[in-house]
């Protein structure tokens, strides 16, 4: 069976009935974005792969608890986000990717794991400056609390709306807005030396 035009909700219905092809389709659809999000938070390829696998195991084991009135992407990103934040709290890892995984083997893999800071400028000097700035911003974001970092990444890297971030993180909308506001303030303070 092929799921080319099927909605996530239709695929989930089949997955709930134990259809292996439906499980594989959900993994195919979300494997790369889940890995990308997790990698940006932990900046370790093997760890990101482990946490991605943990996310899918948890999601597929809990597939019956998914409520189809919500977006499946929000539900699975919430599981990934929670697994990653739990790990960060346990290990206190404070890194994320700016340039993409050093283990990425293709340009697509680099792009999938890269934190985009600015548009591409063809000039080599601009590229070097963007790389330096990227490193400084990477360092500043790495010092944020995991919850703040997660909100900032979801909002400014993934481009998720506040409501979806709240749903994914299982937090009230006001809390998400507060976290993003505080994270921006912390980043503003830690990056204030860049203003000239």
N, C-alpha and C positions, 0 to 999 in steps of 0.2 A: 504494500500500500504506500502511496506517495502522499505527502502532506503539503505540496507546493502552495496551494491557495488557502489551505485551512488556517483558521484563526488559532491563536494559542489556546483559547478555551476549548475548541473542538479537539485539539491534540491532547489536552489534559483529560478530557472525557475518555478518550481511548486509553490513555495511560492509566487512568483509574481502573480500567477493566483489565489491566495487566498486559496490554499489548506492547511487546518489546519495541516495535517500530516507532511507537509514539514516544517512548522514553528516549530512544536514539534521536528522534526529531527535536525534542526539547533541548537535549544536550547540544545538538548541532546548531540550533538557533542561538543559544546563550553561552556556549563555551568560551568564545572569544571575548565578548563584552564582560563576562564575569571575571575571566582571567585578567583582562586589562584593568578593571577597577581594583582588583585585589593587588595586582602587581604594583600599581601606582601607590598603594598604601604601604606595602612591605618591601618593595624593591629587591626581591630575592626570587629568582625564577622557580627554583624547586619548592620553596615555601608557598609561592603563589599557586603553583600547580597542585600542591597538597591541599591548600585551602579551597581551591576551586573544586577539587574532587570531593572534599568534605561537604561543600555547598550542595553539589548535585546529589550526593548520597542523602543528605538531610532533606532536600527538596523532594526527591522521589519517594523517600520513606514517609513524608508528611503530605503527599499529594492529595490525600483525601481531605486535608484541612484547608486546602486552597479554596477561596470563595470567588467564583467566577465573575461576580460583580466588580471585582478589582482587576487591574491589569496584572497579568502573570509576571511581566517584567519587573514590576514593583515588588511583587511577592518574593521572587527569587533573588532580586538585588538586596532585599532586606535580609534574607538568610545569609547571603554572602557578606554583607556589611557587618552583621552581628558576629559571624564566625571570625572575621578579620579583626574587629575591635576587641573581641574576647582574647584573641591571640596577642594583639598589641598590648593589652593590659597585662597579660601574663608575662610577656617577654620584654615589654617596654622597648620595642623596636621603633626607631624614630627616623624612618627613611621613606622616600618615594621617588619615583622615576621622573626625570626631566627629559632625557634623551631617548628613553626606551631601554628595553632589556639588553644588557651586554651579550646575552645568549641568543637574541633574536637572529634568525637565520635568513630572513627575507625582509625587503623593504616594508611589506605589509605588517610583518610582526613588529618591526621597529615602530611603525606608526601606531599600531594597536597599543603599544606599551609606553608611548611617549606622552609627556605632559606638554601641551601646546601653550606657549607663553605669548608669542607674537606671530604676526604674519611672516612669511618667508621674504627676505630681502636678498636679491642676488649678489650684493656686494660682500666680499670676504670679510672686510672690517666689520660690517653690520652683523655678519654671522658670528664672528668671534665675540663681539659685544653682547649679542643675544645669548650665546653660550655662557658667558661670564655672569650676565644678569640671571639667567636660568639657574645657575649654580647657587647664587645668592638667595633667590626666591625658594629654591628647593630646600636649602638649609633652614630658612625661616619657617616654611611650612612643616618641616620635619620636627620642629620644636612645639608645635601645637598639640593640645590634648587630642587623643584619638578621635573623640566625638566631634571636635571642631574640625580636625583634618578631614574627617569623613564628609562632613557637611560642605566644606569648601570644595573638596574634590567633586562631589556630586553636583554642586551648583555650578562651579566655574570650569570644570574639566568635562564633566559629562553633560552639562547643560540642562540638568533636571529642574523642573519647577519646584518651588517650595513645598507645595502640597504633596507632590510625589516623594520628595525627600522625607517629609514627615511620615508618610505611609511606609516607606521603605525602612526607616529607622525606628518605627513604632513610637514616635514622639509627637506631642502636640505641635501644631503649626507654629505657635508662639515660641516654643522652645527652640525649634529649628531656626527661626528668624533671629532669636537671641544668640544662638551658637554662631551663626554666620556673622552677625554684627560684632560679637566679641572676637571672633577669629580675624575678621578684617582689621579691627582695632589693634590686635596684637601684631598682625603683620605690618600695619602702618607704622607702629612704634619700632619694630625690629628692622624695618627697611627705611626708616626716616633718614639715615645717612646717605641714601641714594639721591635724595632731592637736592638739586643744585639750583 
